[in-house]
Amino acid sequence: MCIKFSILFIAISFFAVQTKAQDDGGFMTGRYLNTALREVSGMAASRVHPNTFYVHNDSGDTSRFFAVNEKGELKGIYYFKGDEVSFSGVNDCEDITIGSGPDAGKEYIYLADIGDNAARRLDVRIFRIEEPGADSGVVKTVGSQMFTLTYPNGAQDAETIMIDPTERLLYIVSKRQDSVIVYTAPLDLNDKKTYMLREVCKLYFDGKKKEKWIVSGSISRDGKQVMLKSMKKVYYWQRQGNESIYKTMQRTPLELSYTQHGQEEAICFSPDGKSYFITGEGEHAGIYHYDISTQELARRIALLQRK
């Protein structure tokens, strides 16, 4: 019995190592079991409730978002008042993030209705919602504020929203251009007016056109790290001092470990900033967890400096 057990243990350990190697350092923590989560396009890790993530579908869904755990199990469904002009309340929600808001000590969800494949929308919407409770199985309607934003250079297709807690800025990054455009807006938004986004820089990434489209991004809770995700790669920067995030992103990025498993368009830092999660579209899509190893970062920095 002991010999058989040892052989079985070795086999299981070998399979685990092989799985890790194939996933380039990432582990699948679970899959979405509820078929309502069929086209997840954005993901944000709760800073209030342990093992809780807020996700949403992209175009075709109504004005709602979901709470799940890392196994993909549904914890809650939250409906909010959307844009009355849109039949479903939203047009094309593409990303979600968490940050501060009007009340000190509270966390707020920012849901970005910014998708525009044909680049025809005259303005886009951001919905701000106070982070709700995390009672398992809840289905409820939550209060929201809607903010209207316009671009200084015409309609843009975008799938990335981030919040810089240091300068209290909201970031939007366009998707499709050869050099994507980075925009900012003040985090202290007012729902009574329309805001003109400010273009702050352009970023160029190597690669084939569709493979390098920017589909999501995240800034760590302490504001010291930032990531952008394309369809094929994860780009990573560390902030230096109190520089603006858009200046951080103009340096050559590191490429973090990532293996594509499907149409994955969502990325977020863990609350402590020591790892990140990736997920995407399709029924029963997986959730993948990657550690940010200090040793690995040092190795990648050394390789970058040799180029």
C-alpha positions as CSV (number, residue, x, y, z in Angstrom):
1,M,0.0,0.0,0.0
2,C,2.8,2.4,0.9
3,I,4.5,1.8,-2.5
4,K,1.3,2.3,-4.4
5,F,0.6,5.5,-2.5
6,S,4.1,6.8,-3.2
7,I,3.8,6.1,-6.9
8,L,0.4,7.8,-7.0
9,F,1.8,10.8,-5.1
10,I,4.7,11.1,-7.5
11,A,2.4,10.9,-10.5
12,I,0.1,13.6,-9.1
13,S,3.1,15.8,-8.3
14,F,4.5,15.4,-11.8
15,F,1.1,16.3,-13.3
16,A,0.9,19.4,-11.2
17,V,4.4,20.5,-12.3
18,Q,3.6,19.9,-15.9
19,T,0.4,21.9,-15.6
20,K,2.3,24.8,-14.0
21,A,4.9,24.7,-16.8
22,Q,2.3,24.6,-19.5
23,D,0.5,27.6,-17.9
24,D,3.7,29.6,-17.8
25,G,3.5,30.0,-14.0
26,G,-0.3,30.5,-13.8
27,F,-2.9,28.3,-12.2
28,M,-6.6,28.0,-13.1
29,T,-8.5,28.6,-9.9
30,G,-11.9,27.8,-11.3
31,R,-14.5,28.2,-14.0
32,Y,-17.8,30.0,-14.3
33,L,-20.5,27.6,-13.7
34,N,-23.4,30.0,-14.2
35,T,-24.2,30.4,-17.9
36,A,-25.1,34.1,-17.3
37,L,-21.4,34.7,-17.2
38,R,-20.9,34.0,-20.8
39,E,-18.9,37.1,-22.1
40,V,-16.9,38.4,-19.1
41,S,-15.0,41.4,-20.3
42,G,-13.8,43.1,-17.0
43,M,-12.7,42.0,-13.6
44,A,-11.9,43.8,-10.3
45,A,-10.8,42.3,-7.0
46,S,-12.8,43.5,-4.0
47,R,-10.8,45.3,-1.3
48,V,-13.5,44.9,1.3
49,H,-14.7,41.3,0.9
50,P,-12.1,38.4,0.8
51,N,-12.0,36.2,-2.2
52,T,-14.5,38.3,-4.1
53,F,-14.3,39.6,-7.6
54,Y,-16.7,41.8,-9.6
55,V,-17.1,40.9,-13.2
56,H,-19.5,41.9,-16.0
57,N,-20.4,40.9,-19.6
58,D,-19.8,43.1,-22.6
59,S,-22.3,44.1,-25.3
60,G,-25.6,42.3,-25.3
61,D,-26.1,42.3,-21.5
62,T,-28.2,44.7,-19.4
63,S,-27.1,47.2,-16.7
64,R,-25.8,44.7,-14.1
65,F,-22.6,43.1,-12.8
66,F,-21.8,40.0,-10.8
67,A,-19.8,39.0,-7.7
68,V,-17.9,35.7,-7.9
69,N,-15.2,34.0,-6.0
70,E,-11.9,32.7,-7.4
71,K,-13.6,29.3,-8.2
72,G,-16.0,31.1,-10.4
73,E,-19.0,30.5,-8.1
74,L,-21.6,33.2,-8.4
75,K,-22.0,35.2,-5.1
76,G,-24.3,38.0,-6.2
77,I,-26.0,39.8,-9.1
78,Y,-26.3,43.6,-8.9
79,Y,-28.6,45.6,-11.1
80,F,-28.3,49.4,-11.5
81,K,-30.0,52.2,-13.3
82,G,-28.3,52.6,-16.6
83,D,-28.5,55.1,-19.5
84,E,-32.2,55.8,-20.3
85,V,-31.3,56.3,-24.0
86,S,-30.1,52.7,-24.3
87,F,-32.7,50.0,-24.5
88,S,-30.8,47.7,-22.1
89,G,-29.4,50.6,-20.0
90,V,-25.9,50.1,-21.4
91,N,-24.3,49.9,-24.8
92,D,-21.0,48.0,-24.5
93,C,-19.4,47.6,-21.0
94,E,-15.8,46.6,-21.4
95,D,-14.0,47.0,-18.1
96,I,-14.4,47.5,-14.4
97,T,-12.2,48.8,-11.6
98,I,-12.4,49.9,-7.9
99,G,-11.2,53.1,-6.3
100,S,-12.1,55.8,-3.9
101,G,-15.1,58.2,-4.4
102,P,-17.1,60.9,-2.7
103,D,-17.2,59.4,0.8
104,A,-13.9,58.9,2.5
105,G,-13.3,55.3,3.7
106,K,-15.6,53.7,1.2
107,E,-14.7,51.8,-2.0
108,Y,-16.5,52.3,-5.3
109,I,-16.9,50.3,-8.4
110,Y,-16.4,52.1,-11.7
111,L,-18.0,50.2,-14.6
112,A,-16.9,51.5,-18.1
113,D,-19.5,51.5,-20.9
114,I,-16.8,52.6,-23.4
115,G,-16.8,49.9,-26.1
116,D,-17.3,51.3,-29.6
117,N,-16.2,48.9,-32.4
118,A,-17.3,51.2,-35.2
119,A,-16.0,54.4,-33.4
120,R,-19.3,56.2,-33.8
121,R,-20.3,57.1,-30.2
122,L,-20.3,60.8,-29.5
123,D,-19.8,60.1,-25.8
124,V,-19.3,57.2,-23.4
125,R,-20.5,56.4,-19.9
126,I,-18.9,55.6,-16.6
127,F,-21.1,54.2,-13.8
128,R,-20.0,54.6,-10.2
129,I,-21.5,52.3,-7.6
130,E,-20.6,52.0,-3.9
131,E,-19.2,48.6,-3.3
132,P,-22.1,46.4,-2.1
133,G,-22.3,43.8,0.6
134,A,-21.2,40.3,-0.2
135,D,-24.1,38.1,1.0
136,S,-23.9,34.9,-1.0
137,G,-26.8,34.4,-3.4
138,V,-28.0,38.0,-3.3
139,V,-29.9,39.5,-6.2
140,K,-30.5,43.2,-5.7
141,T,-30.7,46.7,-7.2
142,V,-27.9,49.1,-6.2
143,G,-27.7,52.9,-6.5
144,S,-25.4,54.4,-9.2
145,Q,-24.1,57.6,-10.6
146,M,-23.6,58.0,-14.4
147,F,-20.9,60.2,-15.8
148,T,-20.6,61.2,-19.4
149,L,-17.2,61.6,-21.1
150,T,-16.1,62.7,-24.6
151,Y,-12.8,62.4,-26.4
152,P,-10.9,65.4,-27.6
153,N,-10.1,63.8,-31.0
154,G,-13.4,62.1,-32.0
155,A,-14.9,58.7,-31.1
156,Q,-12.6,55.9,-30.0
157,D,-13.0,52.2,-29.3
158,A,-11.7,51.4,-25.8
159,E,-11.7,48.5,-23.4
160,T,-9.5,49.7,-20.5
161,I,-10.3,51.7,-17.4
162,M,-7.9,52.2,-14.5
163,I,-7.8,54.4,-11.4
164,D,-4.6,55.9,-10.1
165,P,-5.1,56.4,-6.3
166,T,-2.0,58.7,-6.0
167,E,-3.1,61.5,-8.4
168,R,-6.8,60.5,-8.2
169,L,-7.2,60.2,-11.9
170,L,-9.3,57.9,-14.0
171,Y,-7.5,56.4,-17.0
172,I,-8.9,55.1,-20.3
173,V,-6.7,53.5,-22.9
174,S,-7.9,53.1,-26.5
175,K,-7.8,49.7,-28.2
176,R,-7.2,49.5,-31.9
177,Q,-4.6,52.0,-33.1
178,D,-1.1,51.1,-34.1
179,S,-0.2,53.4,-31.2
180,V,-2.9,53.4,-28.5
181,I,-4.0,56.6,-26.9
182,V,-4.0,57.2,-23.1
183,Y,-6.6,59.6,-21.7
184,T,-7.3,60.8,-18.2
185,A,-10.2,62.4,-16.3
186,P,-10.4,63.7,-12.7
187,L,-11.7,61.0,-10.3
188,D,-13.9,63.7,-8.6
189,L,-16.5,63.5,-11.3
190,N,-19.8,65.3,-11.3
191,D,-22.9,63.7,-12.9
192,K,-24.4,67.0,-13.8
193,K,-21.8,67.8,-16.6
194,T,-20.0,66.2,-19.5
195,Y,-16.3,65.8,-19.2
196,M,-13.8,66.1,-22.0
197,L,-11.1,63.5,-21.5
198,R,-7.5,64.7,-21.7
199,E,-5.1,63.0,-24.1
200,V,-1.8,62.5,-22.2
201,C,0.3,60.2,-24.4
202,K,0.4,57.4,-27.0
203,L,1.9,53.9,-26.5
204,Y,3.3,51.7,-29.2
205,F,3.6,47.9,-28.8
206,D,5.2,45.5,-31.3
207,G,3.1,42.8,-32.8
208,K,0.5,41.9,-35.3
209,K,-2.5,44.3,-35.4
210,K,-5.2,42.3,-33.6
211,E,-2.8,40.5,-31.3
212,K,-1.6,43.8,-29.8
213,W,-4.9,45.5,-29.3
214,I,-5.2,46.6,-25.7
215,V,-8.2,44.9,-24.0
216,S,-7.8,45.6,-20.2
217,G,-5.5,47.1,-17.6
218,S,-5.1,47.6,-13.9
219,I,-3.2,49.8,-11.4
220,S,-2.4,48.3,-8.0
221,R,-4.1,49.5,-4.9
222,D,-1.0,51.4,-3.7
223,G,-0.5,53.0,-7.1
224,K,3.0,51.6,-7.6
225,Q,2.3,49.0,-10.3
226,V,0.4,49.1,-13.6
227,M,-0.4,46.5,-16.2
228,L,-1.9,46.6,-19.7
229,K,-3.2,43.4,-21.4
230,S,-3.2,42.8,-25.1
231,M,-4.8,39.6,-26.6
232,K,-1.4,37.9,-26.4
233,K,0.7,39.7,-23.8
234,V,0.7,41.3,-20.3
235,Y,2.8,44.5,-20.1
236,Y,4.0,45.6,-16.7
237,W,5.6,48.7,-15.2
238,Q,6.7,49.9,-11.8
239,R,6.1,53.5,-10.9
240,Q,9.2,55.6,-10.0
241,G,8.6,58.0,-7.2
242,N,5.6,60.2,-7.7
243,E,5.7,60.4,-11.4
244,S,2.4,60.3,-13.3
245,I,1.3,56.8,-14.4
246,Y,1.2,57.9,-18.1
247,K,4.9,58.7,-17.8
248,T,5.5,55.3,-16.1
249,M,3.9,53.6,-19.1
250,Q,6.1,55.4,-21.6
251,R,9.1,53.4,-20.5
252,T,9.8,50.0,-22.0
253,P,7.6,47.5,-20.2
254,L,8.3,44.1,-18.8
255,E,6.3,41.2,-20.3
256,L,4.8,39.1,-17.5
257,S,4.1,35.4,-17.6
258,Y,0.9,34.7,-19.5
259,T,-0.5,31.9,-21.6
260,Q,-3.6,32.6,-23.6
261,H,-6.4,30.1,-23.1
262,G,-9.1,31.8,-25.1
263,Q,-10.5,35.3,-25.6
264,E,-9.4,36.7,-22.3
265,E,-10.1,40.4,-22.0
266,A,-10.0,41.0,-18.3
267,I,-7.1,41.5,-15.9
268,C,-6.7,42.8,-12.3
269,F,-4.2,43.0,-9.5
270,S,-4.9,41.1,-6.3
271,P,-5.7,43.4,-3.4
272,D,-2.1,43.1,-2.0
273,G,-0.5,43.7,-5.5
274,K,1.6,40.5,-5.3
275,S,-0.3,38.7,-8.0
276,Y,-2.8,39.2,-10.8
277,F,-5.9,37.4,-12.2
278,I,-7.0,37.0,-15.8
279,T,-10.3,35.8,-17.2
280,G,-12.4,36.1,-20.3
281,E,-15.3,35.3,-22.6
282,G,-17.1,32.0,-23.3
283,E,-19.4,29.8,-21.2
284,H,-17.5,28.2,-18.4
285,A,-14.4,30.3,-19.0
286,G,-11.5,29.8,-16.6
287,I,-10.0,32.2,-14.0
288,Y,-6.2,32.2,-13.9
289,H,-3.9,33.4,-11.1
290,Y,-0.3,34.5,-11.6
291,D,2.2,35.4,-9.0
292,I,4.4,38.5,-9.4
293,S,7.7,37.1,-8.2
294,T,10.4,39.6,-7.2
295,Q,13.0,37.1,-8.4
296,E,11.3,36.7,-11.8
297,L,10.9,40.5,-12.2
298,A,14.6,40.9,-11.5
299,R,15.4,38.3,-14.1
300,R,13.2,40.0,-16.7
301,I,14.6,43.5,-15.9
302,A,18.2,42.1,-16.5
303,L,17.1,40.6,-19.8
304,L,15.5,43.9,-20.8
305,Q,18.7,45.8,-19.9
306,R,20.8,43.6,-22.2
307,K,18.7,44.4,-25.3
